[in-house]
């Protein structure tokens, strides 16, 4: 399975977020490259949205849209701006990891044909435990 993370964020938080999630994405890409969760969804795309309260468009609803014809799932999920801004690197990584888990849960609710979302989440949680991303566990 291919993995692609990106973000839209206010100010320097975008650079700070990308320095964290790009490492996570790279690790997941390596670990999941040879995994097959079925042909129903070939890529896990997630956009982290970290916008300040005064940013235009901040109030837009999150996007969870599956395009059956192209087998694409567009996930654009909010990360708590204030918590991310105030957090240290460990807290920020936890916020991004929590968002990743939420995206996997939302993925499962879409009941995508020929796709094993449960197995993907289990593999991601195992990788996260090994990497120390989930310090609450």
C-alpha positions, 0 to 999 in steps of 0.5 A: 500500500502506498502512503501519502501525507500532506498538510495545510497549516498556519504560519510555521506550523506547516513546516513543523508538522511536515518535519514530523509526519514526513518521517512517519510517512517514510517509515509507513511507506517502507513497512507497508510497501509490500502489504496488500490490503485488497484492490479496493484502495491502493493508497492512503492519502491524508491531509492534516489541517492545522489552521488558526482560528483567524485563517479563512476557510478554517471552519470548513467541514472535514472531508472524508470522500471515497470515489468508487470509480477511481478508488481514491479516498480523500481525507482532510482532517483537522488537528487541534491548532492550539494544542499543536502550537503549544505542544513540544515535538512529542505532543505534536507527533501524538496529535498527528498520530491520533489524526492518522488513527482517526483517518483509519477509523473513518476509512473503515466506516466507508466499507470500501469493497475489496479492502481490509481496513482492519488489517491496515490499522492493526499494522499501523498500530504495530509500527507505531508501537515499535516506533514509539509514536503512541506514548499514551499506550 
